[in-house]
Amino acid sequence: MSNFAILLFSFGFLAVYCRSHILHYHVTLVSPPITGVPEFSVIMYVDDVPHGKYNSDTHQAEAFSPSPKALSEHLQKQTKYAQQYEVWQWRRMKFLMEFYNKTKGDGHIHVYQRKVACELHDDGTIGGYLEIAFDGKEFLVFDKKRVVYVPVTREAVMVSHLWNKLYDTTYSKMYMEVDCIEHIRIYLPFILTDLEKKVLPKVKVSSSESESGTKLHCWVYGFYPRDVEVKWIKNGRDEIYSEESAEILPNPDGTYQIRVSVEVTPEEGATYSCHVDHSSLEKTMVVPFEINRSSRRHCCSYASVFVVGLAVVFIYIYTHAKHKRLKPAHKVPFHT
């Protein structure tokens, strides 16, 4: 899986203009198949936030969060289009595999990617771009003015000539300037509501014992939007850094969750607390964690009772044995 990640090239997001909106479609094809990774997938972002997806496992266009009924017909149309689009993009992938003579299989994973983006500015003007990469290297970009694909590298010059001959370049321009912009206008009323929505986080703290000490866990869940900062603080001022990387995960209801764990050696008098910063909060939420000393006291008291009990038994056995040794032996009659 790590090799797959290395092959992907970074699609950096453009800065969002003031009161402007940008829609991205990220398309990925993988050959040969990898367990747990769809061969074909599309992720749709609006203003850098993922809102829709389609892949070869489900063959269904879906929203990341529950979509309103008003979008159900649109999603059905997008499903049909995505199914046809999947066929078109596999043809392009096969072309590249043949061009680079990789059809027989060379033991490597090959990745084909497209990113299509359109922008709708507050003054009504539009923009957009299209980039294509193969095996982690960008090699073609779309020139909207000339309506052709142009090479990014020398190796891509021949590919660009063939690409412009084989595939309809006017469709790419029409999609960016018409269909994509229409989709932004469809999604914005729903997305703006989501962007303004704020849901307070819920927090639970707990602990578990490990070989090297005690592990403190801070589970923050049910919050929206996604961005959040969670950290453990000792004695109200010292941050405890975690060796585990914490990942923000989506919930089925459209909210998010994260769990931050740290390893500590409890000290007498030390305090520990989980600090949460989120846009829905007026100030940092501080959730204290108390080391459960009562359970330790119980353990110690139980151990003390057990030791005292053993001592009593031992004293009794020792005294009884000593008493038997000191008692005169009973004389047995001698028989002749």
N, C-alpha and C positions, 0 to 999 in steps of 0.2 A: 504494500500500500504506500510505503514511503517513496518508492520509485515513481509511482503514479503522481504523487504530489509534486515531485521535482520536475516532472515534464510539463506541468501546467505553467503557463506564463502569466504574469500578474497583469490583470486588467485594472489599472488604477482608475479610481473614480474622478471625474472632473469636479471642480468646485461648483457648487450650486449657486447660481446667481440670485440676487435678492428677489424674492417673490417669483422666481422662475421654477420650473419643474422639469425633471429629466426622467425619461423612461429607458431602462436598459433591458435587453434580452441577452442572456449569456447562454450560448449553445455549446455543448460538449459531446463529442463522440469518442469512444474508446474501443480499440481493437488490439489484441484479442480481448474477449470478455474477462472481467475481474470479478471475483466473488464479492457480492455486497455493493458493487458499483454499477448503476444502470449503463448500458451501452450507449444510450442516447438520452440526453437530459436538457431541459430548458429551465432557467430560473429567471423570473421577471422581477426587476427592482423598480420602484418608484421613489425618487429622491433618496437613493441609497438604501432603502428598506425593502427586503424581499417580500413580495406580495402574492406571487403566483408561481406555479411550477407544472411541468409535464415531464414524464420520463417513459422509457420503453418498458418498464416493469408494470406500470398501471395503465398506460395508454389513455390517460385521462388528465385534462387540464383542471387544476385545483388551486384554490386560494390557500395561503398559509394559515390565515385565521378564518373563522366561519364567515362565509360570504352571504350578503343579503339576497333575498329572493329575486330582487331586481336584476341581479347579475347572472342568474341561472341560465337564461337563454344565451347570453353572451359567452358563458363558459362552454356551453354545448357547441357553439360555432367555433370557439378557439380549439376545442378538442379535435374536431374534424380537420381544421386547418393544420394543427400540430402533427396529426397523423400523416398527412400528405407531406408536410415539411420535413418530417423524419426521413421519408423516402428520398426526397431531393438531396438532403444533406449527406446521406449514405453514398449517393452517386458521386458527390464531390470527394468524399473520403476515399472511395475506391480509386478515383482518378489520381489522387495524390499518392496512394500506395503503389499504383502501377508506374506512375511517373518516376518515383524514387526507387522502383524495383524492390518493393517490400511486401509483395503479395504472397510470396512463398512462406513467409514467417521467418523472422530472424531472431526469435526468442525475446524480443523487446515489446514493450507496450507502446502503441502509437496513439497519439491524441490529436484530434482536429477540433479547433475552437473558432467560434464566431462571436463577436459582440456587436450588436446593433443598438444604436441609441438615437433618441430624438429629444429635442428640447423645445419647450414652449415658454417663451419669455413673457413678462408682464405687459410688454407693449404689443403683444400679438405676433411678433416675429418668431420664426422657427429656425432650428438648426439640427444637426445630427451628424453621425459618423458611423462607419462600419469597418471593423478590423478583423483580419483572419490570421490564425496561427496554426502551425503544425509542429508537433513534437516540442512544444515549449518555445518556439521561435516565431515571432510575428513576421509574415512574409508578404501579405497583401493588405492594402487599404483602399477604400473606395473614394474616388474623386467625383463628387457630386456635380461639379461644373462641367467636367468633360464626360461624365457618365461612363467611366471606365475604372477597372481595378488597376492600381499601379503597384509595382514591386517595391518592397522595403529594402531588400538586399539584392546583390548581383545574382545570387543563385535563383532568385525568384523571377528574373526577367522573362525567361522562357515560359515559366508557369503562367505569368500574367497574360502573355500573348494567347496561349491556349485557353485560359480561363475566360477571357473576353470573347473568344470565338464560340466556345461551347455553351456559355450560360448567358441568359438575358440580363444585361446590366440595367436596362430601363426599369425593370421590376424592382431592383434594389432602391433606386431613387424614389420611385412611386411609394414604396412601402415606408421609407423614412419620412417622407413629406406629407403623406396622406393617412395611411392606415395607422401608423405609430402615433401620430398626433391625435387622431380620432380616439385611440385607446386612452391616451392621457386624459382627454376630456371626459371619457366615460368613467375612469377610475377616480378622478380627483374629488368629486363630492363625497365619496366613501372614505378616501384616504385622508382627506383633511380632517374629517371627524375623528379618525384614528390618531392622527398626529396631535390633535388637541386633547385627546383622552389621557387621563393620568389615573393610575390605580396604585394605591398605597401598598408597599411590600409588607408581607407577614414574615416573622422571624422566629426560628426555633434554634436553641442552642443545646448541645449535648456533648457527652464525652465518651471515650472508649479507651481501654487500656492497651498499650503496646509494649513490646519488649524493651524499648528505650525510655518509656515514660508514659505520659498521658496525652491523648490526642483530643483536641477541642474541635468541635464541628459547629459551624454557623450556616444554617440552611435558610436562605432568603427566597421567598416564592410568591407567586401571584401578583407581581409588579408589572407595570407598563408605564412609559416605553421601556425599551430594552436596556439602555445605558444605566449602569449602576456601579457603585464602588463599595466593596465589602472588605473589612480588615479587622484583625484581632489586635487589641491594645492591652498592654500590661501596665498596671498601676496608673491608669488614666493618661499615660503620656508616651509609652514606648511601643512602637509598632512591632508585632511579631510577624516575621516574614515566613511565608509558606513555601515549602519545597515542591508542593504539588501545584500544577497549573489548574486553576478553576475556570470552567467553561460555562458561559451563559446558555441555557437550554430553553427551547420553546415549550410551552404547555399547550394542550389541545384547545384551551379556551382563548388562545391568542396572547396570554400573558407569558411571563418568563420566570425562570428560577436559576439559582446558583448555590453551590455549596463550597464554602471555604474552610479548609481544615489546617490546623497547625499543631506541631508537636511541642509540648512543654514539660518541664520538670517542676511540679507544684512546689512553691516555697511558702513557708509560714508567713502569713500576713499579706501575701501578694494578691492582687485582684486582677481579674481578666474580664474583658468585655468585647462584644462584637459591635462594630460601628458600621452603620449603613448610610450611604449618601445616595439620594435619588431625587429626581426632579419633582416628584409628587410630595416630597417632604419639605416643610418649612425650615427644619434644622436637622442635623445629623441624629439618626435614631441610635441610641446606645442601649444595648441589651446585655446586662451583666450576667456572668456565669459564676456560680459558687461551687467550688470544689466540695464534693459531698463528704465532709469530714465526719458526719454523724455515722455513716456506714463504716468508716474506719474505726470510730470509737466502739461501735457494736462489735466489729471483728475483734478488736483488742479485748473487750470485756468478755466475749465468748471464749477467746483464747485463755484469758486469765482464769475463768471458771474451770476450763478444761485442765489447765496446769495445776490449779489448787486441788481439783478432784483427783488427779493422778497422784499428787503428793499425799493426800489423805489415804488413798488406797495403798500406796507404797509404805507409809508409816504403819498402817494397820498390819500389812503382811509382815513387815520387818519385826514389829513388836510381838506379833503372834508367834513368829518363828523363834524369836529369842526366848520368849516365855516357855516354849516347849523344850528348848535346850536346857534351861535352868531348872525345870521341874524334875524331882527325883524319879528315877525309873521304878516302875512297879516290879517287885520281886516275883519271879516265877518259881513255884515249888520244884525242888529237884526230885526227880523220880529215879528210883533205883531199879 
